[in-house]
Amino acid sequence: ALATARSFPKSPEAARLYAEGLDHSRRFDLLGARTLLERATVTEPEFAMAHAALAEIWQRLGYDARASAEAERAFTLAGELRREERLLVEARFRETAHDWDRAIALRRELWRDYPDDNQHGRRLVESLLGANQAQEALRLAEDLARLPPPAGGDPNIALNEAIAAIKLSDFTRAVGAAQRAAQQGHALGSGRAVASARLQESQALLRLGDSA
């Protein structure tokens, strides 16, 4: 009961900010998510999950030092969370510390034990890419893309496929995956997802000699 209680903030305002922050993150509004999650951590500084979510946003925005600080703070507060949340918090902490072996082990455990949440699979792909295990990342991205919509239509899946393909020098495949990610991002109205996809597409095209 204590673990369940600590999985949620005591403050209704912190709960609202946290939920809205996660919603903005799912819609690829990273700046909006950052603002809401920062407010959640100020409203209730001991709420570990808000720090963990903010760490992910900082990491996706490219602020590694800030991501590391938030992930470490979440990790120190995670002792009384539910098991799934403890694993998630530690995995984020290990990723920001570049402890890829431990991070991947935790992500595998989450994906195995909680398969209904496809985000665990997506985050495992990203850990594998961080560890330069591109072949396995590519196989898992393929599996995730075959999930029924809306899960399989997450542009992050196709984007990660493109990144893995570039790492494996399969640039033609990378172009196709990046174009698919851009289409999915456009359908969601996410300029950030489209821009990320176009960046990967341009890198693949350059490697194919198509500078135009």
ChimeraX commands (.cxc) that place a marker at each C-alpha (Angstrom):
marker #1 position 0.00,0.00,0.00 radius 0.5
marker #1 position 2.84,2.38,0.80 radius 0.5
marker #1 position 4.51,1.69,-2.56 radius 0.5
marker #1 position 1.23,2.31,-4.38 radius 0.5
marker #1 position 0.71,5.55,-2.49 radius 0.5
marker #1 position 4.20,6.81,-3.29 radius 0.5
marker #1 position 3.63,6.08,-7.00 radius 0.5
marker #1 position 1.28,9.07,-7.05 radius 0.5
marker #1 position 1.88,12.61,-5.80 radius 0.5
marker #1 position 0.15,13.85,-2.67 radius 0.5
marker #1 position -0.71,17.16,-4.30 radius 0.5
marker #1 position -3.62,17.19,-6.80 radius 0.5
marker #1 position -1.87,20.07,-8.59 radius 0.5
marker #1 position 1.32,18.02,-9.00 radius 0.5
marker #1 position -0.76,15.11,-10.28 radius 0.5
marker #1 position -2.43,17.35,-12.85 radius 0.5
marker #1 position 0.85,18.86,-14.03 radius 0.5
marker #1 position 2.46,15.42,-14.28 radius 0.5
marker #1 position -0.44,13.94,-16.27 radius 0.5
marker #1 position -0.52,16.92,-18.63 radius 0.5
marker #1 position 3.25,16.77,-19.03 radius 0.5
marker #1 position 3.06,13.11,-20.07 radius 0.5
marker #1 position 0.28,13.93,-22.51 radius 0.5
marker #1 position 2.36,16.67,-24.13 radius 0.5
marker #1 position 5.31,14.28,-24.34 radius 0.5
marker #1 position 3.18,11.66,-26.12 radius 0.5
marker #1 position 2.12,14.35,-28.60 radius 0.5
marker #1 position 5.80,15.27,-29.18 radius 0.5
marker #1 position 5.41,18.71,-27.60 radius 0.5
marker #1 position 8.68,18.42,-25.68 radius 0.5
marker #1 position 8.89,22.08,-24.69 radius 0.5
marker #1 position 5.36,22.06,-23.33 radius 0.5
marker #1 position 6.09,18.81,-21.50 radius 0.5
marker #1 position 9.24,20.28,-20.00 radius 0.5
marker #1 position 7.43,23.31,-18.62 radius 0.5
marker #1 position 4.66,21.22,-17.04 radius 0.5
marker #1 position 7.02,18.62,-15.57 radius 0.5
marker #1 position 9.32,21.29,-14.16 radius 0.5
marker #1 position 6.29,22.80,-12.42 radius 0.5
marker #1 position 5.33,19.35,-11.12 radius 0.5
marker #1 position 8.77,18.83,-9.57 radius 0.5
marker #1 position 8.60,22.27,-7.93 radius 0.5
marker #1 position 5.09,21.63,-6.63 radius 0.5
marker #1 position 6.09,18.27,-5.14 radius 0.5
marker #1 position 9.89,17.85,-5.04 radius 0.5
marker #1 position 9.72,14.30,-3.61 radius 0.5
marker #1 position 7.66,12.89,-6.49 radius 0.5
marker #1 position 10.14,10.56,-8.21 radius 0.5
marker #1 position 8.14,9.89,-11.38 radius 0.5
marker #1 position 7.98,13.57,-12.29 radius 0.5
marker #1 position 11.78,13.81,-12.03 radius 0.5
marker #1 position 12.15,10.67,-14.17 radius 0.5
marker #1 position 9.78,11.99,-16.83 radius 0.5
marker #1 position 11.59,15.34,-16.85 radius 0.5
marker #1 position 14.91,13.51,-17.25 radius 0.5
marker #1 position 13.60,11.85,-20.39 radius 0.5
marker #1 position 12.45,15.17,-21.81 radius 0.5
marker #1 position 15.82,16.83,-21.12 radius 0.5
marker #1 position 17.55,13.88,-22.77 radius 0.5
marker #1 position 15.34,14.06,-25.86 radius 0.5
marker #1 position 16.02,17.80,-26.05 radius 0.5
marker #1 position 19.78,17.16,-25.92 radius 0.5
marker #1 position 20.51,18.54,-22.44 radius 0.5
marker #1 position 22.49,15.59,-21.10 radius 0.5
marker #1 position 23.72,17.18,-17.88 radius 0.5
marker #1 position 20.23,18.27,-16.86 radius 0.5
marker #1 position 18.85,14.85,-17.80 radius 0.5
marker #1 position 21.47,13.18,-15.63 radius 0.5
marker #1 position 20.69,15.39,-12.64 radius 0.5
marker #1 position 16.94,14.72,-12.84 radius 0.5
marker #1 position 17.47,10.98,-13.39 radius 0.5
marker #1 position 19.73,10.77,-10.35 radius 0.5
marker #1 position 17.21,12.67,-8.25 radius 0.5
marker #1 position 14.45,10.29,-9.35 radius 0.5
marker #1 position 16.64,7.29,-8.54 radius 0.5
marker #1 position 17.28,8.50,-4.99 radius 0.5
marker #1 position 13.51,8.88,-4.45 radius 0.5
marker #1 position 12.42,5.60,-6.06 radius 0.5
marker #1 position 12.72,3.17,-3.15 radius 0.5
marker #1 position 8.99,2.96,-2.38 radius 0.5
marker #1 position 7.63,2.97,-5.91 radius 0.5
marker #1 position 5.90,0.02,-7.53 radius 0.5
marker #1 position 8.24,-2.48,-9.21 radius 0.5
marker #1 position 7.55,-1.34,-12.79 radius 0.5
marker #1 position 8.21,2.27,-11.87 radius 0.5
marker #1 position 11.39,1.43,-9.92 radius 0.5
marker #1 position 12.74,-0.42,-12.96 radius 0.5
marker #1 position 11.81,2.47,-15.25 radius 0.5
marker #1 position 13.45,5.06,-13.00 radius 0.5
marker #1 position 16.65,3.05,-12.65 radius 0.5
marker #1 position 16.81,2.37,-16.39 radius 0.5
marker #1 position 16.65,6.11,-17.12 radius 0.5
marker #1 position 19.34,6.75,-14.50 radius 0.5
marker #1 position 21.63,4.07,-15.99 radius 0.5
marker #1 position 21.14,5.47,-19.49 radius 0.5
marker #1 position 22.12,8.98,-18.46 radius 0.5
marker #1 position 25.21,7.47,-16.78 radius 0.5
marker #1 position 25.97,5.51,-20.01 radius 0.5
marker #1 position 25.79,2.24,-18.07 radius 0.5
marker #1 position 24.34,0.54,-21.13 radius 0.5
marker #1 position 24.61,-3.08,-19.98 radius 0.5
marker #1 position 22.51,-2.42,-16.88 radius 0.5
marker #1 position 20.13,-0.11,-18.74 radius 0.5
marker #1 position 19.49,-2.72,-21.44 radius 0.5
marker #1 position 18.96,-5.46,-18.85 radius 0.5
marker #1 position 16.35,-3.30,-17.11 radius 0.5
marker #1 position 14.63,-2.37,-20.37 radius 0.5
marker #1 position 14.46,-6.04,-21.36 radius 0.5
marker #1 position 12.89,-6.87,-18.01 radius 0.5
marker #1 position 10.29,-4.15,-18.42 radius 0.5
marker #1 position 9.42,-5.22,-21.98 radius 0.5
marker #1 position 9.19,-8.88,-20.95 radius 0.5
marker #1 position 7.12,-8.36,-17.81 radius 0.5
marker #1 position 4.92,-5.47,-18.97 radius 0.5
marker #1 position 4.37,-6.12,-22.71 radius 0.5
marker #1 position 1.13,-4.16,-22.86 radius 0.5
marker #1 position 3.11,-0.91,-22.73 radius 0.5
marker #1 position 4.80,-0.61,-26.11 radius 0.5
marker #1 position 6.83,2.34,-24.81 radius 0.5
marker #1 position 8.98,-0.19,-22.95 radius 0.5
marker #1 position 9.85,-1.72,-26.32 radius 0.5
marker #1 position 10.58,1.66,-27.87 radius 0.5
marker #1 position 12.87,2.60,-24.99 radius 0.5
marker #1 position 14.68,-0.74,-25.25 radius 0.5
marker #1 position 15.41,0.04,-28.90 radius 0.5
marker #1 position 16.85,3.40,-27.87 radius 0.5
marker #1 position 19.06,1.81,-25.21 radius 0.5
marker #1 position 20.32,-0.69,-27.77 radius 0.5
marker #1 position 21.13,2.17,-30.14 radius 0.5
marker #1 position 22.95,3.98,-27.32 radius 0.5
marker #1 position 25.06,0.86,-26.84 radius 0.5
marker #1 position 25.69,0.59,-30.62 radius 0.5
marker #1 position 23.80,-2.71,-30.79 radius 0.5
marker #1 position 22.17,-1.64,-34.02 radius 0.5
marker #1 position 21.33,-5.07,-35.42 radius 0.5
marker #1 position 19.19,-6.05,-32.45 radius 0.5
marker #1 position 17.70,-2.55,-32.31 radius 0.5
marker #1 position 16.66,-2.91,-35.94 radius 0.5
marker #1 position 15.01,-6.29,-35.36 radius 0.5
marker #1 position 13.04,-4.98,-32.40 radius 0.5
marker #1 position 12.00,-1.85,-34.31 radius 0.5
marker #1 position 10.63,-4.13,-37.04 radius 0.5
marker #1 position 8.60,-6.06,-34.46 radius 0.5
marker #1 position 7.23,-2.85,-32.95 radius 0.5
marker #1 position 6.25,-1.49,-36.37 radius 0.5
marker #1 position 4.05,-4.57,-36.86 radius 0.5
marker #1 position 1.98,-3.76,-33.76 radius 0.5
marker #1 position -1.62,-2.75,-34.54 radius 0.5
marker #1 position -2.34,0.98,-34.67 radius 0.5
marker #1 position -1.89,3.33,-33.00 radius 0.5
marker #1 position 1.12,1.64,-31.34 radius 0.5
marker #1 position 2.81,0.58,-34.58 radius 0.5
marker #1 position 2.32,4.02,-36.08 radius 0.5
marker #1 position 4.47,5.81,-33.49 radius 0.5
marker #1 position 6.95,7.83,-35.59 radius 0.5
marker #1 position 9.65,7.13,-33.00 radius 0.5
marker #1 position 9.64,3.48,-34.11 radius 0.5
marker #1 position 10.33,4.30,-37.75 radius 0.5
marker #1 position 12.81,6.99,-36.72 radius 0.5
marker #1 position 14.75,4.47,-34.62 radius 0.5
marker #1 position 14.67,2.05,-37.54 radius 0.5
marker #1 position 16.26,4.75,-39.70 radius 0.5
marker #1 position 18.95,5.46,-37.09 radius 0.5
marker #1 position 19.74,1.75,-36.77 radius 0.5
marker #1 position 19.89,1.34,-40.55 radius 0.5
marker #1 position 22.34,4.25,-40.84 radius 0.5
marker #1 position 24.54,2.66,-38.18 radius 0.5
marker #1 position 24.50,-0.55,-40.25 radius 0.5
marker #1 position 25.23,1.36,-43.50 radius 0.5
marker #1 position 21.89,0.33,-45.01 radius 0.5
marker #1 position 21.18,3.82,-46.29 radius 0.5
marker #1 position 18.39,2.91,-48.72 radius 0.5
marker #1 position 16.44,1.33,-45.91 radius 0.5
marker #1 position 17.16,4.34,-43.72 radius 0.5
marker #1 position 15.64,6.68,-46.31 radius 0.5
marker #1 position 12.45,4.62,-46.46 radius 0.5
marker #1 position 12.14,4.41,-42.69 radius 0.5
marker #1 position 12.77,8.13,-42.26 radius 0.5
marker #1 position 10.17,8.99,-44.89 radius 0.5
marker #1 position 7.67,6.77,-43.08 radius 0.5
marker #1 position 8.49,8.49,-39.78 radius 0.5
marker #1 position 7.95,11.88,-41.41 radius 0.5
marker #1 position 4.55,10.82,-42.74 radius 0.5
marker #1 position 3.51,9.51,-39.34 radius 0.5
marker #1 position 4.73,12.67,-37.64 radius 0.5
marker #1 position 2.82,14.81,-40.12 radius 0.5
marker #1 position -0.35,12.80,-39.46 radius 0.5
marker #1 position 0.06,13.53,-35.75 radius 0.5
marker #1 position 0.69,17.21,-36.37 radius 0.5
marker #1 position 4.17,16.99,-34.83 radius 0.5
marker #1 position 6.67,19.31,-36.48 radius 0.5
marker #1 position 9.40,18.01,-34.18 radius 0.5
marker #1 position 8.85,14.40,-35.27 radius 0.5
marker #1 position 8.86,15.44,-38.94 radius 0.5
marker #1 position 12.04,17.47,-38.49 radius 0.5
marker #1 position 13.83,14.60,-36.74 radius 0.5
marker #1 position 12.80,12.24,-39.53 radius 0.5
marker #1 position 13.95,14.63,-42.27 radius 0.5
marker #1 position 17.31,15.00,-40.55 radius 0.5
marker #1 position 17.87,11.24,-40.65 radius 0.5
marker #1 position 16.63,11.09,-44.24 radius 0.5
marker #1 position 19.08,13.80,-45.29 radius 0.5
marker #1 position 21.99,12.01,-43.63 radius 0.5
marker #1 position 21.11,8.77,-45.42 radius 0.5
marker #1 position 20.73,10.54,-48.77 radius 0.5
marker #1 position 24.12,12.17,-48.36 radius 0.5
marker #1 position 25.69,8.76,-47.71 radius 0.5
marker #1 position 24.02,7.54,-50.91 radius 0.5
marker #1 position 25.63,10.41,-52.82 radius 0.5
marker #1 position 22.37,12.33,-53.36 radius 0.5
marker #1 position 23.56,15.75,-52.25 radius 0.5
marker #1 position 20.70,17.53,-53.99 radius 0.5
marker link #1:1,2 radius 0.2
marker link #1:2,3 radius 0.2
marker link #1:3,4 radius 0.2
marker link #1:4,5 radius 0.2
marker link #1:5,6 radius 0.2
marker link #1:6,7 radius 0.2
marker link #1:7,8 radius 0.2
marker link #1:8,9 radius 0.2
marker link #1:9,10 radius 0.2
marker link #1:10,11 radius 0.2
marker link #1:11,12 radius 0.2
marker link #1:12,13 radius 0.2
marker link #1:13,14 radius 0.2
marker link #1:14,15 radius 0.2
marker link #1:15,16 radius 0.2
marker link #1:16,17 radius 0.2
marker link #1:17,18 radius 0.2
marker link #1:18,19 radius 0.2
marker link #1:19,20 radius 0.2
marker link #1:20,21 radius 0.2
marker link #1:21,22 radius 0.2
marker link #1:22,23 radius 0.2
marker link #1:23,24 radius 0.2
marker link #1:24,25 radius 0.2
marker link #1:25,26 radius 0.2
marker link #1:26,27 radius 0.2
marker link #1:27,28 radius 0.2
marker link #1:28,29 radius 0.2
marker link #1:29,30 radius 0.2
marker link #1:30,31 radius 0.2
marker link #1:31,32 radius 0.2
marker link #1:32,33 radius 0.2
marker link #1:33,34 radius 0.2
marker link #1:34,35 radius 0.2
marker link #1:35,36 radius 0.2
marker link #1:36,37 radius 0.2
marker link #1:37,38 radius 0.2
marker link #1:38,39 radius 0.2
marker link #1:39,40 radius 0.2
marker link #1:40,41 radius 0.2
marker link #1:41,42 radius 0.2
marker link #1:42,43 radius 0.2
marker link #1:43,44 radius 0.2
marker link #1:44,45 radius 0.2
marker link #1:45,46 radius 0.2
marker link #1:46,47 radius 0.2
marker link #1:47,48 radius 0.2
marker link #1:48,49 radius 0.2
marker link #1:49,50 radius 0.2
marker link #1:50,51 radius 0.2
marker link #1:51,52 radius 0.2
marker link #1:52,53 radius 0.2
marker link #1:53,54 radius 0.2
marker link #1:54,55 radius 0.2
marker link #1:55,56 radius 0.2
marker link #1:56,57 radius 0.2
marker link #1:57,58 radius 0.2
marker link #1:58,59 radius 0.2
marker link #1:59,60 radius 0.2
marker link #1:60,61 radius 0.2
marker link #1:61,62 radius 0.2
marker link #1:62,63 radius 0.2
marker link #1:63,64 radius 0.2
marker link #1:64,65 radius 0.2
marker link #1:65,66 radius 0.2
marker link #1:66,67 radius 0.2
marker link #1:67,68 radius 0.2
marker link #1:68,69 radius 0.2
marker link #1:69,70 radius 0.2
marker link #1:70,71 radius 0.2
marker link #1:71,72 radius 0.2
marker link #1:72,73 radius 0.2
marker link #1:73,74 radius 0.2
marker link #1:74,75 radius 0.2
marker link #1:75,76 radius 0.2
marker link #1:76,77 radius 0.2
marker link #1:77,78 radius 0.2
marker link #1:78,79 radius 0.2
marker link #1:79,80 radius 0.2
marker link #1:80,81 radius 0.2
marker link #1:81,82 radius 0.2
marker link #1:82,83 radius 0.2
marker link #1:83,84 radius 0.2
marker link #1:84,85 radius 0.2
marker link #1:85,86 radius 0.2
marker link #1:86,87 radius 0.2
marker link #1:87,88 radius 0.2
marker link #1:88,89 radius 0.2
marker link #1:89,90 radius 0.2
marker link #1:90,91 radius 0.2
marker link #1:91,92 radius 0.2
marker link #1:92,93 radius 0.2
marker link #1:93,94 radius 0.2
marker link #1:94,95 radius 0.2
marker link #1:95,96 radius 0.2
marker link #1:96,97 radius 0.2
marker link #1:97,98 radius 0.2
marker link #1:98,99 radius 0.2
marker link #1:99,100 radius 0.2
marker link #1:100,101 radius 0.2
marker link #1:101,102 radius 0.2
marker link #1:102,103 radius 0.2
marker link #1:103,104 radius 0.2
marker link #1:104,105 radius 0.2
marker link #1:105,106 radius 0.2
marker link #1:106,107 radius 0.2
marker link #1:107,108 radius 0.2
marker link #1:108,109 radius 0.2
marker link #1:109,110 radius 0.2
marker link #1:110,111 radius 0.2
marker link #1:111,112 radius 0.2
marker link #1:112,113 radius 0.2
marker link #1:113,114 radius 0.2
marker link #1:114,115 radius 0.2
marker link #1:115,116 radius 0.2
marker link #1:116,117 radius 0.2
marker link #1:117,118 radius 0.2
marker link #1:118,119 radius 0.2
marker link #1:119,120 radius 0.2
marker link #1:120,121 radius 0.2
marker link #1:121,122 radius 0.2
marker link #1:122,123 radius 0.2
marker link #1:123,124 radius 0.2
marker link #1:124,125 radius 0.2
marker link #1:125,126 radius 0.2
marker link #1:126,127 radius 0.2
marker link #1:127,128 radius 0.2
marker link #1:128,129 radius 0.2
marker link #1:129,130 radius 0.2
marker link #1:130,131 radius 0.2
marker link #1:131,132 radius 0.2
marker link #1:132,133 radius 0.2
marker link #1:133,134 radius 0.2
marker link #1:134,135 radius 0.2
marker link #1:135,136 radius 0.2
marker link #1:136,137 radius 0.2
marker link #1:137,138 radius 0.2
marker link #1:138,139 radius 0.2
marker link #1:139,140 radius 0.2
marker link #1:140,141 radius 0.2
marker link #1:141,142 radius 0.2
marker link #1:142,143 radius 0.2
marker link #1:143,144 radius 0.2
marker link #1:144,145 radius 0.2
marker link #1:145,146 radius 0.2
marker link #1:146,147 radius 0.2
marker link #1:147,148 radius 0.2
marker link #1:148,149 radius 0.2
marker link #1:149,150 radius 0.2
marker link #1:150,151 radius 0.2
marker link #1:151,152 radius 0.2
marker link #1:152,153 radius 0.2
marker link #1:153,154 radius 0.2
marker link #1:154,155 radius 0.2
marker link #1:155,156 radius 0.2
marker link #1:156,157 radius 0.2
marker link #1:157,158 radius 0.2
marker link #1:158,159 radius 0.2
marker link #1:159,160 radius 0.2
marker link #1:160,161 radius 0.2
marker link #1:161,162 radius 0.2
marker link #1:162,163 radius 0.2
marker link #1:163,164 radius 0.2
marker link #1:164,165 radius 0.2
marker link #1:165,166 radius 0.2
marker link #1:166,167 radius 0.2
marker link #1:167,168 radius 0.2
marker link #1:168,169 radius 0.2
marker link #1:169,170 radius 0.2
marker link #1:170,171 radius 0.2
marker link #1:171,172 radius 0.2
marker link #1:172,173 radius 0.2
marker link #1:173,174 radius 0.2
marker link #1:174,175 radius 0.2
marker link #1:175,176 radius 0.2
marker link #1:176,177 radius 0.2
marker link #1:177,178 radius 0.2
marker link #1:178,179 radius 0.2
marker link #1:179,180 radius 0.2
marker link #1:180,181 radius 0.2
marker link #1:181,182 radius 0.2
marker link #1:182,183 radius 0.2
marker link #1:183,184 radius 0.2
marker link #1:184,185 radius 0.2
marker link #1:185,186 radius 0.2
marker link #1:186,187 radius 0.2
marker link #1:187,188 radius 0.2
marker link #1:188,189 radius 0.2
marker link #1:189,190 radius 0.2
marker link #1:190,191 radius 0.2
marker link #1:191,192 radius 0.2
marker link #1:192,193 radius 0.2
marker link #1:193,194 radius 0.2
marker link #1:194,195 radius 0.2
marker link #1:195,196 radius 0.2
marker link #1:196,197 radius 0.2
marker link #1:197,198 radius 0.2
marker link #1:198,199 radius 0.2
marker link #1:199,200 radius 0.2
marker link #1:200,201 radius 0.2
marker link #1:201,202 radius 0.2
marker link #1:202,203 radius 0.2
marker link #1:203,204 radius 0.2
marker link #1:204,205 radius 0.2
marker link #1:205,206 radius 0.2
marker link #1:206,207 radius 0.2
marker link #1:207,208 radius 0.2
marker link #1:208,209 radius 0.2
marker link #1:209,210 radius 0.2
marker link #1:210,211 radius 0.2
marker link #1:211,212 radius 0.2
view
